[in-house]
Amino acid sequence: MDQARDGVGEEVDEFLKEATISGVKDAQALTNQEVAILLDKYRTTNVQTTPGFCPPPMVIKTQAYLEQVSGGAGKNEEAATAIRE
């Protein structure tokens, strides 16, 4: 089980390395909605490239929670736009 988690952690780390946003220095600069967008991009990318991909339950729960509490437009629309692209 730990090996499966390690693989997921490495996969997420690799995805986050590729998901850089110009002008954003750390994760604290992102709003909840922007984090939810990143998680959605992670899920969507893997669903398209990996047949039978199912995101880890924590990714699904975190994304749903962040979308629920963000309540609308992100505070940093420029960063949110960069994430979506």
N, CA, C and O atoms as CSV, one atom per row, in Angstrom:
chain,resi,resn,atom,element,x,y,z
A,1,MET,N,N,0.829,-1.198,0.000
A,1,MET,CA,C,0.000,0.000,0.000
A,1,MET,C,C,0.869,1.255,0.000
A,1,MET,O,O,0.587,2.208,-0.726
A,2,ASP,N,N,1.933,1.255,0.819
A,2,ASP,CA,C,2.817,2.408,0.858
A,2,ASP,C,C,3.496,2.625,-0.484
A,2,ASP,O,O,3.715,3.764,-0.894
A,3,GLN,N,N,3.831,1.539,-1.169
A,3,GLN,CA,C,4.455,1.671,-2.475
A,3,GLN,C,C,3.502,2.329,-3.460
A,3,GLN,O,O,3.927,3.137,-4.285
A,4,ALA,N,N,2.231,1.997,-3.385
A,4,ALA,CA,C,1.245,2.623,-4.264
A,4,ALA,C,C,1.154,4.110,-3.977
A,4,ALA,O,O,1.081,4.920,-4.901
A,5,ARG,N,N,1.158,4.474,-2.702
A,5,ARG,CA,C,1.119,5.888,-2.337
A,5,ARG,C,C,2.362,6.606,-2.824
A,5,ARG,O,O,2.276,7.725,-3.330
A,6,ASP,N,N,3.527,5.968,-2.674
A,6,ASP,CA,C,4.766,6.583,-3.129
A,6,ASP,C,C,4.710,6.866,-4.621
A,6,ASP,O,O,5.141,7.929,-5.068
A,7,GLY,N,N,4.185,5.931,-5.389
A,7,GLY,CA,C,4.059,6.131,-6.826
A,7,GLY,C,C,3.144,7.289,-7.156
A,7,GLY,O,O,3.437,8.076,-8.057
A,8,VAL,N,N,2.037,7.403,-6.438
A,8,VAL,CA,C,1.108,8.509,-6.649
A,8,VAL,C,C,1.776,9.816,-6.262
A,8,VAL,O,O,1.644,10.815,-6.969
A,9,GLY,N,N,2.491,9.816,-5.146
A,9,GLY,CA,C,3.172,11.032,-4.705
A,9,GLY,C,C,4.189,11.504,-5.721
A,9,GLY,O,O,4.284,12.699,-5.998
A,10,GLU,N,N,4.954,10.576,-6.282
A,10,GLU,CA,C,5.931,10.934,-7.305
A,10,GLU,C,C,5.232,11.459,-8.550
A,10,GLU,O,O,5.697,12.414,-9.172
A,11,GLU,N,N,4.120,10.838,-8.913
A,11,GLU,CA,C,3.363,11.269,-10.085
A,11,GLU,C,C,2.832,12.687,-9.886
A,11,GLU,O,O,2.910,13.514,-10.795
A,12,VAL,N,N,2.298,12.967,-8.708
A,12,VAL,CA,C,1.784,14.305,-8.409
A,12,VAL,C,C,2.928,15.309,-8.398
A,12,VAL,O,O,2.797,16.402,-8.949
A,13,ASP,N,N,4.059,14.947,-7.771
A,13,ASP,CA,C,5.215,15.845,-7.746
A,13,ASP,C,C,5.672,16.182,-9.156
A,13,ASP,O,O,5.964,17.340,-9.454
A,14,GLU,N,N,5.735,15.184,-10.022
A,14,GLU,CA,C,6.161,15.406,-11.404
A,14,GLU,C,C,5.174,16.317,-12.124
A,14,GLU,O,O,5.582,17.210,-12.866
A,15,PHE,N,N,3.876,16.098,-11.910
A,15,PHE,CA,C,2.863,16.951,-12.532
A,15,PHE,C,C,3.011,18.386,-12.059
A,15,PHE,O,O,2.939,19.316,-12.861
A,16,LEU,N,N,3.219,18.573,-10.754
A,16,LEU,CA,C,3.329,19.923,-10.214
A,16,LEU,C,C,4.570,20.639,-10.724
A,16,LEU,O,O,4.556,21.861,-10.872
A,17,LYS,N,N,5.639,19.905,-10.995
A,17,LYS,CA,C,6.831,20.526,-11.583
A,17,LYS,C,C,6.503,21.115,-12.948
A,17,LYS,O,O,7.009,22.176,-13.314
A,18,GLU,N,N,5.655,20.419,-13.698
A,18,GLU,CA,C,5.282,20.866,-15.035
A,18,GLU,C,C,4.223,21.968,-14.995
A,18,GLU,O,O,4.071,22.705,-15.970
A,19,ALA,N,N,3.509,22.091,-13.915
A,19,ALA,CA,C,2.403,23.049,-13.810
A,19,ALA,C,C,2.870,24.338,-13.148
A,19,ALA,O,O,2.285,24.788,-12.163
A,20,THR,N,N,3.920,24.922,-13.694
A,20,THR,CA,C,4.433,26.162,-13.119
A,20,THR,C,C,3.641,27.348,-13.646
A,20,THR,O,O,3.106,27.316,-14.755
A,21,ILE,N,N,3.577,28.373,-12.848
A,21,ILE,CA,C,2.834,29.572,-13.187
A,21,ILE,C,C,3.780,30.750,-13.036
A,21,ILE,O,O,4.327,30.970,-11.955
A,22,SER,N,N,3.979,31.504,-14.096
A,22,SER,CA,C,4.889,32.634,-13.999
A,22,SER,C,C,4.359,33.638,-12.988
A,22,SER,O,O,3.166,33.941,-12.972
A,23,GLY,N,N,5.234,34.146,-12.154
A,23,GLY,CA,C,4.854,35.137,-11.161
A,23,GLY,C,C,4.377,34.553,-9.847
A,23,GLY,O,O,4.201,35.294,-8.880
A,24,VAL,N,N,4.162,33.254,-9.782
A,24,VAL,CA,C,3.730,32.627,-8.540
A,24,VAL,C,C,4.918,31.875,-7.960
A,24,VAL,O,O,5.440,30.944,-8.575
A,25,LYS,N,N,5.342,32.293,-6.761
A,25,LYS,CA,C,6.555,31.740,-6.163
A,25,LYS,C,C,6.300,30.515,-5.298
A,25,LYS,O,O,7.182,29.666,-5.173
A,26,ASP,N,N,5.127,30.399,-4.701
A,26,ASP,CA,C,4.852,29.248,-3.845
A,26,ASP,C,C,3.359,28.958,-3.826
A,26,ASP,O,O,2.551,29.748,-4.314
A,27,ALA,N,N,3.012,27.829,-3.264
A,27,ALA,CA,C,1.613,27.394,-3.260
A,27,ALA,C,C,0.715,28.317,-2.451
A,27,ALA,O,O,-0.487,28.381,-2.706
A,28,GLN,N,N,1.272,29.032,-1.484
A,28,GLN,CA,C,0.453,29.916,-0.669
A,28,GLN,C,C,-0.112,31.077,-1.477
A,28,GLN,O,O,-1.066,31.726,-1.048
A,29,ALA,N,N,0.465,31.340,-2.633
A,29,ALA,CA,C,-0.011,32.436,-3.466
A,29,ALA,C,C,-1.256,32.059,-4.262
A,29,ALA,O,O,-1.864,32.920,-4.898
A,30,LEU,N,N,-1.641,30.791,-4.238
A,30,LEU,CA,C,-2.797,30.336,-4.997
A,30,LEU,C,C,-4.061,30.369,-4.149
A,30,LEU,O,O,-4.027,30.110,-2.946
A,31,THR,N,N,-5.162,30.689,-4.791
A,31,THR,CA,C,-6.446,30.631,-4.099
A,31,THR,C,C,-6.943,29.188,-4.107
A,31,THR,O,O,-6.398,28.333,-4.805
A,32,ASN,N,N,-7.972,28.938,-3.329
A,32,ASN,CA,C,-8.573,27.599,-3.301
A,32,ASN,C,C,-9.045,27.174,-4.685
A,32,ASN,O,O,-8.862,26.024,-5.085
A,33,GLN,N,N,-9.651,28.105,-5.413
A,33,GLN,CA,C,-10.169,27.770,-6.734
A,33,GLN,C,C,-9.028,27.411,-7.686
A,33,GLN,O,O,-9.166,26.504,-8.506
A,34,GLU,N,N,-7.926,28.106,-7.580
A,34,GLU,CA,C,-6.789,27.822,-8.450
A,34,GLU,C,C,-6.196,26.442,-8.161
A,34,GLU,O,O,-5.776,25.735,-9.076
A,35,VAL,N,N,-6.167,26.069,-6.890
A,35,VAL,CA,C,-5.701,24.724,-6.535
A,35,VAL,C,C,-6.671,23.687,-7.108
A,35,VAL,O,O,-6.245,22.651,-7.619
A,36,ALA,N,N,-7.964,23.965,-7.023
A,36,ALA,CA,C,-8.961,23.051,-7.586
A,36,ALA,C,C,-8.774,22.911,-9.094
A,36,ALA,O,O,-8.939,21.820,-9.640
A,37,ILE,N,N,-8.433,24.001,-9.763
A,37,ILE,CA,C,-8.198,23.961,-11.207
A,37,ILE,C,C,-6.979,23.095,-11.518
A,37,ILE,O,O,-6.997,22.308,-12.465
A,38,LEU,N,N,-5.921,23.241,-10.719
A,38,LEU,CA,C,-4.725,22.405,-10.903
A,38,LEU,C,C,-5.055,20.924,-10.733
A,38,LEU,O,O,-4.609,20.085,-11.516
A,39,LEU,N,N,-5.840,20.613,-9.704
A,39,LEU,CA,C,-6.224,19.219,-9.480
A,39,LEU,C,C,-7.055,18.687,-10.645
A,39,LEU,O,O,-6.895,17.536,-11.052
A,40,ASP,N,N,-7.948,19.532,-11.185
A,40,ASP,CA,C,-8.761,19.123,-12.321
A,40,ASP,C,C,-7.882,18.887,-13.544
A,40,ASP,O,O,-8.087,17.932,-14.293
A,41,LYS,N,N,-6.901,19.768,-13.740
A,41,LYS,CA,C,-5.985,19.606,-14.868
A,41,LYS,C,C,-5.182,18.309,-14.717
A,41,LYS,O,O,-4.971,17.592,-15.694
A,42,TYR,N,N,-4.739,18.013,-13.501
A,42,TYR,CA,C,-4.019,16.762,-13.218
A,42,TYR,C,C,-4.889,15.557,-13.577
A,42,TYR,O,O,-4.440,14.631,-14.253
A,43,ARG,N,N,-6.139,15.586,-13.114
A,43,ARG,CA,C,-7.052,14.469,-13.362
A,43,ARG,C,C,-7.346,14.338,-14.855
A,43,ARG,O,O,-7.272,13.240,-15.408
A,44,THR,N,N,-7.675,15.440,-15.501
A,44,THR,CA,C,-8.025,15.425,-16.917
A,44,THR,C,C,-6.861,14.941,-17.771
A,44,THR,O,O,-7.047,14.129,-18.678
A,45,THR,N,N,-5.667,15.436,-17.482
A,45,THR,CA,C,-4.479,15.033,-18.236
A,45,THR,C,C,-4.244,13.538,-18.115
A,45,THR,O,O,-3.968,12.871,-19.112
A,46,ASN,N,N,-4.348,13.013,-16.916
A,46,ASN,CA,C,-4.099,11.585,-16.716
A,46,ASN,C,C,-5.202,10.715,-17.295
A,46,ASN,O,O,-4.925,9.614,-17.771
A,47,VAL,N,N,-6.437,11.176,-17.269
A,47,VAL,CA,C,-7.540,10.414,-17.855
A,47,VAL,C,C,-7.325,10.299,-19.360
A,47,VAL,O,O,-7.599,9.255,-19.952
A,48,GLN,N,N,-6.832,11.378,-19.982
A,48,GLN,CA,C,-6.624,11.372,-21.427
A,48,GLN,C,C,-5.417,10.534,-21.836
A,48,GLN,O,O,-5.417,9.941,-22.915
A,49,THR,N,N,-4.391,10.478,-20.991
A,49,THR,CA,C,-3.148,9.807,-21.374
A,49,THR,C,C,-3.006,8.396,-20.813
A,49,THR,O,O,-2.200,7.615,-21.320
A,50,THR,N,N,-3.766,8.055,-19.784
A,50,THR,CA,C,-3.634,6.744,-19.146
A,50,THR,C,C,-4.979,6.025,-19.161
A,50,THR,O,O,-5.884,6.393,-18.413
A,51,PRO,N,N,-5.119,5.006,-20.002
A,51,PRO,CA,C,-6.386,4.264,-20.032
A,51,PRO,C,C,-6.712,3.674,-18.657
A,51,PRO,O,O,-5.854,3.073,-18.012
A,52,GLY,N,N,-7.926,3.847,-18.229
A,52,GLY,CA,C,-8.358,3.300,-16.946
A,52,GLY,C,C,-7.871,4.081,-15.739
A,52,GLY,O,O,-7.974,3.599,-14.611
A,53,PHE,N,N,-7.336,5.294,-15.959
A,53,PHE,CA,C,-6.831,6.082,-14.830
A,53,PHE,C,C,-7.977,6.471,-13.908
A,53,PHE,O,O,-9.033,6.915,-14.360
A,54,CYS,N,N,-7.757,6.299,-12.627
A,54,CYS,CA,C,-8.703,6.736,-11.605
A,54,CYS,C,C,-7.906,7.534,-10.580
A,54,CYS,O,O,-7.005,6.990,-9.942
A,55,PRO,N,N,-8.226,8.820,-10.412
A,55,PRO,CA,C,-7.451,9.623,-9.469
A,55,PRO,C,C,-7.594,9.099,-8.046
A,55,PRO,O,O,-8.614,8.503,-7.698
A,56,PRO,N,N,-6.576,9.319,-7.226
A,56,PRO,CA,C,-6.661,8.906,-5.828
A,56,PRO,C,C,-7.872,9.564,-5.157
A,56,PRO,O,O,-8.189,10.714,-5.460
A,57,PRO,N,N,-8.546,8.857,-4.257
A,57,PRO,CA,C,-9.731,9.413,-3.597
A,57,PRO,C,C,-9.470,10.771,-2.935
A,57,PRO,O,O,-10.349,11.633,-2.929
A,58,MET,N,N,-8.279,10.965,-2.381
A,58,MET,CA,C,-7.996,12.235,-1.717
A,58,MET,C,C,-7.966,13.391,-2.717
A,58,MET,O,O,-8.355,14.508,-2.375
A,59,VAL,N,N,-7.514,13.142,-3.934
A,59,VAL,CA,C,-7.520,14.183,-4.963
A,59,VAL,C,C,-8.956,14.569,-5.286
A,59,VAL,O,O,-9.273,15.753,-5.404
A,60,ILE,N,N,-9.817,13.577,-5.429
A,60,ILE,CA,C,-11.226,13.839,-5.736
A,60,ILE,C,C,-11.887,14.619,-4.601
A,60,ILE,O,O,-12.581,15.606,-4.842
A,61,LYS,N,N,-11.669,14.173,-3.367
A,61,LYS,CA,C,-12.277,14.839,-2.211
A,61,LYS,C,C,-11.741,16.258,-2.042
A,61,LYS,O,O,-12.503,17.181,-1.754
A,62,THR,N,N,-10.438,16.433,-2.219
A,62,THR,CA,C,-9.843,17.764,-2.072
A,62,THR,C,C,-10.377,18.703,-3.134
A,62,THR,O,O,-10.708,19.852,-2.839
A,63,GLN,N,N,-10.464,18.228,-4.366
A,63,GLN,CA,C,-10.975,19.062,-5.449
A,63,GLN,C,C,-12.421,19.475,-5.176
A,63,GLN,O,O,-12.770,20.644,-5.345
A,64,ALA,N,N,-13.250,18.546,-4.764
A,64,ALA,CA,C,-14.648,18.857,-4.477
A,64,ALA,C,C,-14.761,19.861,-3.335
A,64,ALA,O,O,-15.560,20.796,-3.403
A,65,TYR,N,N,-13.966,19.670,-2.290
A,65,TYR,CA,C,-13.991,20.590,-1.152
A,65,TYR,C,C,-13.560,21.992,-1.578
A,65,TYR,O,O,-14.215,22.975,-1.231
A,66,LEU,N,N,-12.477,22.087,-2.318
A,66,LEU,CA,C,-11.982,23.401,-2.728
A,66,LEU,C,C,-12.963,24.113,-3.643
A,66,LEU,O,O,-13.147,25.326,-3.531
A,67,GLU,N,N,-13.593,23.376,-4.544
A,67,GLU,CA,C,-14.590,23.992,-5.414
A,67,GLU,C,C,-15.785,24.490,-4.604
A,67,GLU,O,O,-16.371,25.525,-4.920
A,68,GLN,N,N,-16.134,23.751,-3.569
A,68,GLN,CA,C,-17.268,24.136,-2.725
A,68,GLN,C,C,-16.954,25.403,-1.930
A,68,GLN,O,O,-17.785,26.308,-1.859
A,69,VAL,N,N,-15.762,25.476,-1.333
A,69,VAL,CA,C,-15.453,26.613,-0.462
A,69,VAL,C,C,-14.940,27.826,-1.214
A,69,VAL,O,O,-14.933,28.924,-0.658
A,70,SER,N,N,-14.505,27.666,-2.479
A,70,SER,CA,C,-13.967,28.819,-3.199
A,70,SER,C,C,-15.069,29.804,-3.561
A,70,SER,O,O,-14.841,31.014,-3.584
A,71,GLY,N,N,-16.245,29.299,-3.838
A,71,GLY,CA,C,-17.415,30.144,-4.043
A,71,GLY,C,C,-17.313,31.181,-5.137
A,71,GLY,O,O,-17.782,32.304,-4.953
A,72,GLY,N,N,-16.728,30.855,-6.251
A,72,GLY,CA,C,-16.730,31.797,-7.357
A,72,GLY,C,C,-15.350,32.090,-7.895
A,72,GLY,O,O,-14.428,31.282,-7.780
A,73,ALA,N,N,-15.228,33.263,-8.485
A,73,ALA,CA,C,-13.986,33.630,-9.165
A,73,ALA,C,C,-12.816,33.693,-8.201
A,73,ALA,O,O,-12.955,34.105,-7.050
A,74,GLY,N,N,-11.655,33.274,-8.700
A,74,GLY,CA,C,-10.432,33.330,-7.902
A,74,GLY,C,C,-9.989,34.761,-7.677
A,74,GLY,O,O,-10.371,35.668,-8.415
A,75,LYS,N,N,-9.184,34.949,-6.653
A,75,LYS,CA,C,-8.693,36.287,-6.337
A,75,LYS,C,C,-7.635,36.735,-7.327
A,75,LYS,O,O,-7.485,37.932,-7.573
A,76,ASN,N,N,-6.908,35.803,-7.890
A,76,ASN,CA,C,-5.841,36.133,-8.816
A,76,ASN,C,C,-6.209,35.569,-10.183
A,76,ASN,O,O,-5.784,34.471,-10.543
A,77,GLU,N,N,-6.992,36.312,-10.935
A,77,GLU,CA,C,-7.527,35.822,-12.204
A,77,GLU,C,C,-6.425,35.551,-13.223
A,77,GLU,O,O,-6.554,34.639,-14.040
A,78,GLU,N,N,-5.351,36.326,-13.187
A,78,GLU,CA,C,-4.241,36.111,-14.120
A,78,GLU,C,C,-3.613,34.733,-13.900
A,78,GLU,O,O,-3.348,34.009,-14.860
A,79,ALA,N,N,-3.378,34.375,-12.645
A,79,ALA,CA,C,-2.813,33.058,-12.338
A,79,ALA,C,C,-3.806,31.959,-12.697
A,79,ALA,O,O,-3.411,30.912,-13.210
A,80,ALA,N,N,-5.085,32.186,-12.433
A,80,ALA,CA,C,-6.101,31.189,-12.755
A,80,ALA,C,C,-6.149,30.945,-14.261
A,80,ALA,O,O,-6.300,29.805,-14.702
A,81,THR,N,N,-6.022,32.009,-15.049
A,81,THR,CA,C,-6.010,31.872,-16.503
A,81,THR,C,C,-4.788,31.088,-16.954
A,81,THR,O,O,-4.886,30.236,-17.837
A,82,ALA,N,N,-3.635,31.370,-16.351
A,82,ALA,CA,C,-2.404,30.656,-16.697
A,82,ALA,C,C,-2.524,29.174,-16.375
A,82,ALA,O,O,-2.004,28.338,-17.113
A,83,ILE,N,N,-3.198,28.841,-15.290
A,83,ILE,CA,C,-3.370,27.443,-14.901
A,83,ILE,C,C,-4.237,26.722,-15.921
A,83,ILE,O,O,-3.950,25.583,-16.288
A,84,ARG,N,N,-5.290,27.375,-16.377
A,84,ARG,CA,C,-6.233,26.745,-17.300
A,84,ARG,C,C,-5.600,26.435,-18.651
A,84,ARG,O,O,-6.020,25.495,-19.327
A,85,GLU,N,N,-4.600,27.207,-19.051
A,85,GLU,CA,C,-3.994,27.055,-20.385
A,85,GLU,C,C,-3.061,25.902,-20.476
A,85,GLU,O,O,-2.483,25.656,-21.535
